[in-house]
């Protein structure tokens, strides 16, 4: 099994020069190759597969598996566990990275299903009653951006202050 995770990054950072996409399609289409391929993309990037691969891979949209939204507990784990795993790989004497509890609360609330809008899409859908469902792709984008901001600042703490500063800048634009 060959897993190409976060494949949407190819759409963002690399234009196809005809090489990789052709080679990947060739491997996927080979009947004699004892391999299966799993291409993982965020839902917002899914439509970009067609223009790149529709002419190269028969039935490129034939095996679609949608992963459901995260519940609140899973969203909290998705924020905290990567930092814990990162800390476990650090040398014993290295300072550890932290995540403010208030940041976790704020991010989970901000990426709840129905609260996220893109561009001029207008007001978000009304948040329905019941358990929180989190927009997984946006959670990933928010946390990646916060991580990058804190690393650039030399910080080892993911802070609510940074998220607030990012939101203020975005609202001014």
FENURBEL-V362487 format. One record per backbone hydrogen bond with DSSP energy under -1.0 kcal/mol. CO is the residue of the C=O (numbers start at 1). NH is the residue of the N-H. E is the energy in kcal/mol with one decimal. If there is no record, write none. Layout:
CO;NH;E + CO;NH;E
This chain:
2;38;-2.7 + 4;40;-2.5 + 6;9;-1.9 + 7;10;-1.8 + 8;12;-1.4 + 9;13;-3.0 + 10;14;-1.4 + 19;23;-2.5 + 20;24;-3.1 + 21;25;-2.4 + 22;26;-2.4 + 23;27;-2.3 + 24;28;-2.6 + 25;29;-2.4 + 33;35;-2.0 + 36;2;-3.2 + 38;4;-3.3 + 40;7;-2.9 + 42;45;-1.5 + 45;48;-1.9 + 46;49;-1.8 + 48;52;-1.1 + 49;53;-2.9 + 50;54;-3.0 + 53;56;-1.0 + 53;57;-3.0 + 59;62;-2.6 + 70;134;-3.1 + 71;75;-2.4 + 72;76;-2.3 + 73;77;-2.4 + 74;78;-2.4 + 75;79;-1.2 + 76;80;-2.6 + 77;81;-2.7 + 80;84;-2.2 + 81;85;-2.8 + 82;86;-2.3 + 83;87;-2.6 + 84;88;-2.0 + 87;90;-1.2 + 91;94;-1.8 + 98;158;-3.0 + 100;104;-1.8 + 101;105;-2.3 + 102;106;-2.3 + 103;107;-3.0 + 104;108;-2.4 + 105;109;-2.0 + 106;110;-2.5 + 107;111;-1.9 + 109;112;-1.0 + 111;135;-3.0 + 112;115;-2.3 + 118;121;-1.4 + 133;113;-4.0 + 134;70;-1.4 + 134;136;-1.2 + 135;139;-2.2 + 136;140;-2.3 + 137;141;-2.1 + 138;142;-2.8 + 139;143;-2.5 + 140;144;-2.4 + 141;145;-2.2 + 142;146;-2.5 + 143;147;-2.6 + 144;148;-2.6 + 145;149;-2.5 + 146;150;-2.6 + 147;151;-2.7 + 148;152;-2.4 + 149;153;-1.8 + 150;155;-2.8 + 151;154;-1.1 + 156;98;-2.4 + 158;100;-2.5 + 159;163;-1.5 + 160;164;-2.7 + 161;165;-2.3 + 162;166;-2.3 + 163;167;-2.3 + 164;168;-2.2 + 165;169;-2.1 + 166;170;-2.4 + 167;171;-2.2 + 168;172;-1.3
